[in-house]
Amino acid sequence: MLYGLVLTAFAAAILVTAPRVLRRAERSGFSPRHVQRAWRAAAGGVLASFALAVPVYTPDLWQAPMRAAGFDPGIGMPHVPLPAQITVAVLALLLVAFGWHRGAGAMRDYRRALRVQLDRLENSAPLLDEEDGGRPRLVIVEDEAPRLVLLPSRPPRVEATTRALDLLRPEELNAVLTHMAGHLRRRDAQWMVCADTLADAYSGVRFFADWADHAAELSEKAADADVRGSIARANLRRAIVKLSGPGQAGGPFCPCFAWPQQRQEELIVHRTHAAAHPEVAVAGVRVGAPVASAGLRVLTAAALLVPSVIVLSPHFLYI
């Protein structure tokens, strides 16, 4: 019972404090990759904590099927009043059902949009279609729209139109593909859909709404950071200018060319700031931000470790 209270309190503490800590970390100059990782760790810690707390509160209910089959689990559980167990189980089921009802639409829209994009590719007579052991597939399509789109299918596909290839110089195309490879490594599309789904499912929880608002922006900043060197970043900036506008896919299908003016400014600021402020630490944090640095590290470590430690504890379900 004590573990259930600890897990519930831990999840509630993250929901309340994480958005504030993470926003401060962004303002303090943290690497977007670190902030992005912390958002994901916090969300995972919250969901894992709530999921693990339910069986702690309802020991008799989840052991009942094993006993009915003639198998004694042999776990000495503390006594929890049966009405309390039934109440917790019903509330958990209602929360899951409510979230499924509210959030399933975002997942359906994502799958439908991906299917539409893939069907369009299959019917567009690609000039080049390469696949090697499940590695990303490059599809070049004859089209007058300057489009370069990342599709997180299996295997992942990058659609490049002939007009986009005409506009981009080789070094600019290489910078854009490096940017997209960063999205693939971090599975940004899937995480963005997860954030949007949870935000729709539990719209009253500020943490999920804030995460959904920051997911696309952080994924772009993190992918920009994968393009290293002032020359490569200048090439990416020029490519954004050339490819921004109508015809690009939105949502999780690589919003790489959204906010063109803001993105250009950020790429320039990043370069000039790094040259003017060599005191920036390797982790991407200014030396003068110890509170944000410590808070982000503690948040990430706690979100990942606390549920795991409770599960692996030899006293789990015995207190």
C-alpha positions as CSV (number, residue, x, y, z in Angstrom):
1,M,0.0,0.0,0.0
2,L,2.9,2.3,0.8
3,Y,4.4,1.8,-2.6
4,G,1.1,2.7,-4.2
5,L,1.0,6.0,-2.4
6,V,4.7,6.7,-3.3
7,L,4.1,6.0,-6.9
8,T,0.9,8.1,-7.0
9,A,2.6,11.0,-5.3
10,F,5.6,10.8,-7.5
11,A,3.5,10.9,-10.7
12,A,1.5,13.8,-9.3
13,A,4.7,15.7,-8.5
14,I,6.1,15.3,-12.0
15,L,2.8,16.5,-13.5
16,V,2.9,19.6,-11.4
17,T,6.6,20.5,-11.5
18,A,8.0,19.2,-14.8
19,P,6.6,21.9,-17.1
20,R,8.0,24.6,-15.0
21,V,11.5,22.9,-14.7
22,L,11.6,22.2,-18.4
23,R,10.6,25.7,-19.5
24,R,13.3,27.1,-17.3
25,A,15.8,24.7,-18.8
26,E,15.0,25.9,-22.3
27,R,15.4,29.5,-21.3
28,S,18.7,28.6,-19.6
29,G,20.2,27.4,-22.9
30,F,20.0,23.7,-22.5
31,S,20.6,21.6,-25.6
32,P,17.2,20.8,-27.1
33,R,18.1,17.1,-27.2
34,H,18.4,17.1,-23.4
35,V,15.1,19.0,-22.9
36,Q,13.4,16.7,-25.4
37,R,14.7,13.6,-23.6
38,A,13.5,15.0,-20.3
39,W,10.0,15.6,-21.6
40,R,9.8,12.0,-22.8
41,A,11.3,10.6,-19.6
42,A,8.9,12.6,-17.5
43,A,5.9,11.4,-19.5
44,G,7.1,7.8,-19.3
45,G,7.6,8.1,-15.6
46,V,4.1,9.4,-15.0
47,L,2.4,6.7,-17.1
48,A,4.6,3.9,-15.6
49,S,4.0,5.1,-12.0
50,F,0.2,5.2,-12.4
51,A,0.2,1.8,-14.2
52,L,2.3,0.2,-11.4
53,A,0.2,1.8,-8.6
54,V,-3.0,0.1,-9.7
55,P,-2.0,-3.5,-8.9
56,V,-0.6,-2.4,-5.6
57,Y,-3.9,-0.9,-4.6
58,T,-5.9,-4.0,-5.9
59,P,-4.0,-7.1,-4.8
60,D,-7.0,-9.3,-4.3
61,L,-8.6,-8.4,-7.6
62,W,-5.6,-9.2,-9.8
63,Q,-4.8,-12.4,-7.8
64,A,-8.4,-13.7,-8.1
65,P,-8.0,-15.2,-11.6
66,M,-5.0,-17.2,-10.5
67,R,-6.7,-18.5,-7.4
68,A,-9.8,-19.4,-9.4
69,A,-7.5,-21.5,-11.7
70,G,-6.2,-23.3,-8.6
71,F,-2.8,-21.5,-8.5
72,D,-1.8,-19.8,-5.3
73,P,0.5,-16.9,-6.2
74,G,2.2,-17.1,-2.8
75,I,2.7,-13.4,-2.4
76,G,1.9,-12.0,1.1
77,M,0.0,-8.9,0.4
78,P,-1.3,-6.4,3.0
79,H,-5.0,-6.2,3.5
80,V,-6.7,-3.5,1.5
81,P,-10.5,-3.2,2.0
82,L,-12.3,-4.7,-0.9
83,P,-14.5,-1.6,-1.5
84,A,-11.3,0.5,-1.9
85,Q,-9.9,-2.1,-4.4
86,I,-13.0,-2.0,-6.4
87,T,-13.1,1.8,-6.4
88,V,-9.5,2.0,-7.6
89,A,-10.0,-0.6,-10.3
90,V,-13.2,1.1,-11.6
91,L,-11.5,4.5,-11.6
92,A,-8.5,3.1,-13.5
93,L,-10.8,1.5,-16.1
94,L,-12.8,4.7,-16.5
95,L,-9.6,6.8,-17.0
96,V,-8.3,4.4,-19.6
97,A,-11.7,4.3,-21.4
98,F,-12.0,8.1,-21.3
99,G,-8.5,8.5,-22.6
100,W,-9.1,6.0,-25.4
101,H,-12.3,7.7,-26.4
102,R,-10.8,11.2,-26.4
103,G,-7.3,10.3,-27.8
104,A,-8.0,7.6,-30.3
105,G,-8.9,10.2,-32.9
106,A,-5.4,11.6,-33.1
107,M,-4.0,8.2,-33.6
108,R,-6.5,7.4,-36.4
109,D,-5.8,10.7,-38.1
110,Y,-2.1,10.0,-38.0
111,R,-2.5,6.5,-39.5
112,R,-4.9,7.8,-42.1
113,A,-2.6,10.6,-43.2
114,L,0.3,8.3,-43.4
115,R,-1.7,5.9,-45.6
116,V,-2.7,8.7,-47.9
117,Q,0.9,9.9,-48.2
118,L,2.2,6.4,-49.0
119,D,-0.6,5.7,-51.5
120,R,0.3,8.9,-53.2
121,L,3.9,7.8,-53.4
122,E,3.0,4.4,-54.7
123,N,0.9,5.9,-57.5
124,S,3.4,8.6,-58.5
125,A,5.8,6.4,-60.5
126,P,9.0,7.0,-58.5
127,L,12.2,7.4,-60.5
128,L,14.4,6.0,-57.8
129,D,13.4,3.4,-55.2
130,E,16.2,2.0,-53.1
131,E,15.9,-0.2,-50.1
132,D,18.7,-2.1,-48.2
133,G,17.9,-4.2,-45.2
134,G,15.2,-2.0,-43.9
135,R,17.2,1.2,-44.2
136,P,15.5,4.5,-45.1
137,R,14.2,4.5,-48.7
138,L,14.7,7.5,-51.0
139,V,11.8,8.1,-53.4
140,I,12.3,10.7,-56.1
141,V,9.0,11.9,-57.7
142,E,8.4,14.0,-60.7
143,D,6.6,17.0,-59.4
144,E,6.8,20.8,-59.9
145,A,6.2,21.4,-56.2
146,P,9.4,21.7,-54.2
147,R,8.7,19.0,-51.6
148,L,11.0,17.1,-49.3
149,V,9.0,15.0,-46.8
150,L,9.9,12.4,-44.2
151,L,7.4,9.5,-43.8
152,P,7.9,7.3,-40.7
153,S,6.8,4.2,-42.5
154,R,8.5,0.8,-42.4
155,P,11.1,1.2,-43.8
156,P,11.1,5.0,-43.5
157,R,10.8,6.9,-46.7
158,V,12.1,10.3,-47.8
159,E,10.1,11.8,-50.7
160,A,12.0,14.2,-52.8
161,T,10.5,15.9,-55.8
162,T,12.5,16.7,-58.9
163,R,11.7,20.4,-58.4
164,A,13.3,20.2,-54.8
165,L,16.4,18.5,-56.2
166,D,16.6,21.2,-58.9
167,L,16.5,24.0,-56.3
168,L,18.9,22.5,-53.8
169,R,22.6,22.3,-54.3
170,P,24.3,19.0,-53.2
171,E,25.6,20.4,-49.9
172,E,22.1,21.9,-49.1
173,L,20.4,18.5,-49.8
174,N,23.0,16.8,-47.6
175,A,22.3,19.2,-44.7
176,V,18.5,18.5,-45.0
177,L,19.0,14.8,-45.1
178,T,21.2,15.0,-42.0
179,H,18.4,16.9,-40.3
180,M,15.9,14.2,-41.3
181,A,18.2,11.4,-40.2
182,G,18.1,13.0,-36.7
183,H,14.3,12.8,-36.7
184,L,14.5,9.1,-37.6
185,R,17.0,8.2,-34.9
186,R,14.9,9.8,-32.2
187,R,11.6,8.6,-33.6
188,D,10.2,12.2,-33.5
189,A,7.1,11.5,-35.5
190,Q,5.9,8.7,-33.2
191,W,6.7,10.8,-30.1
192,M,4.8,13.8,-31.5
193,V,1.7,11.6,-32.1
194,C,2.0,10.2,-28.6
195,A,2.1,13.7,-27.2
196,D,-0.9,14.9,-29.3
197,T,-2.8,11.8,-28.3
198,L,-2.2,12.2,-24.6
199,A,-3.0,15.9,-24.8
200,D,-6.4,15.1,-26.5
201,A,-7.1,12.3,-24.1
202,Y,-6.4,14.2,-20.9
203,S,-6.9,17.8,-22.0
204,G,-7.2,19.0,-18.4
205,V,-3.6,17.8,-17.5
206,R,-1.3,20.7,-18.1
207,F,1.8,18.6,-18.5
208,F,0.5,16.7,-21.6
209,A,-0.8,19.9,-23.2
210,D,2.6,21.6,-22.7
211,W,4.4,18.6,-24.0
212,A,2.3,18.6,-27.2
213,D,2.9,22.3,-27.7
214,H,6.7,21.8,-27.4
215,A,7.1,18.5,-29.2
216,A,7.4,19.8,-32.8
217,E,9.6,22.8,-31.9
218,L,12.0,20.7,-29.8
219,S,12.2,18.0,-32.4
220,E,13.2,20.6,-35.0
221,K,15.7,22.2,-32.8
222,A,17.2,18.9,-31.9
223,A,17.5,17.9,-35.5
224,D,19.0,21.2,-36.4
225,A,21.7,20.5,-33.7
226,D,22.6,17.4,-35.6
227,V,23.8,19.6,-38.5
228,R,27.2,20.5,-37.2
229,G,29.4,23.3,-38.4
230,S,28.7,26.9,-39.4
231,I,28.9,26.0,-43.2
232,A,26.5,23.1,-42.9
233,R,24.0,25.1,-40.8
234,A,24.2,27.9,-43.4
235,N,23.3,25.3,-46.1
236,L,20.4,24.1,-44.0
237,R,19.2,27.7,-43.6
238,R,19.3,28.2,-47.3
239,A,17.4,24.9,-47.9
240,I,14.7,26.0,-45.5
241,V,14.2,29.2,-47.4
242,K,14.0,27.4,-50.8
243,L,11.6,24.6,-49.6
244,S,9.3,26.6,-47.3
245,G,5.8,27.2,-48.4
246,P,2.8,25.2,-49.7
247,G,3.2,21.6,-50.7
248,Q,5.1,20.4,-47.7
249,A,3.5,17.8,-45.4
250,G,2.6,19.1,-41.9
251,G,2.1,17.4,-38.6
252,P,4.4,14.5,-37.8
253,F,5.5,14.1,-41.4
254,C,8.5,16.3,-40.8
255,P,7.5,19.9,-40.1
256,C,11.0,20.8,-41.1
257,F,10.0,23.7,-43.2
258,A,7.5,25.3,-40.9
259,W,8.2,28.7,-39.3
260,P,10.9,29.6,-41.9
261,Q,11.7,33.0,-40.6
262,Q,12.0,31.9,-37.0
263,R,14.1,28.8,-38.0
264,Q,16.5,31.0,-40.0
265,E,17.0,33.4,-37.1
266,E,17.6,30.5,-34.7
267,L,20.2,28.9,-36.9
268,I,22.0,32.3,-37.2
269,V,21.7,33.0,-33.4
270,H,23.1,29.5,-32.6
271,R,26.2,30.1,-34.7
272,T,26.9,33.6,-33.4
273,H,26.1,32.7,-29.8
274,A,28.5,29.7,-29.9
275,A,31.3,32.0,-31.2
276,A,30.6,34.8,-28.8
277,H,30.1,32.6,-25.7
278,P,32.7,29.8,-25.4
279,E,31.8,29.4,-21.8
280,V,28.8,27.3,-22.8
281,A,29.3,23.8,-21.5
282,V,29.5,20.7,-23.6
283,A,26.1,19.5,-22.4
284,G,24.6,22.7,-23.9
285,V,24.0,24.5,-20.5
286,R,25.3,27.9,-19.6
287,V,27.6,27.8,-16.5
288,G,25.3,30.4,-14.9
289,A,22.2,28.2,-14.8
290,P,22.9,25.7,-11.9
291,V,19.3,25.5,-10.8
292,A,18.0,24.6,-14.2
293,S,20.9,22.2,-14.8
294,A,20.3,20.4,-11.5
295,G,16.5,20.4,-11.9
296,L,16.6,18.9,-15.3
297,R,19.0,16.1,-14.4
298,V,17.1,15.3,-11.2
299,L,13.8,15.2,-13.1
300,T,15.1,13.0,-15.9
301,A,16.9,10.6,-13.5
302,A,13.9,10.3,-11.1
303,A,11.4,9.8,-13.9
304,L,13.5,6.9,-15.3
305,L,14.7,5.3,-12.0
306,V,11.9,5.6,-9.4
307,P,9.4,3.3,-11.1
308,S,12.2,0.9,-12.0
309,V,13.6,0.8,-8.5
310,I,10.2,0.0,-7.0
311,V,9.6,-2.8,-9.5
312,L,13.0,-4.3,-8.9
313,S,12.9,-3.9,-5.2
314,P,12.9,-7.3,-3.4
315,H,10.2,-5.8,-1.1
316,F,7.8,-4.9,-4.0
317,L,4.2,-5.7,-3.1
318,Y,5.2,-6.7,0.4
319,I,4.7,-3.4,2.2
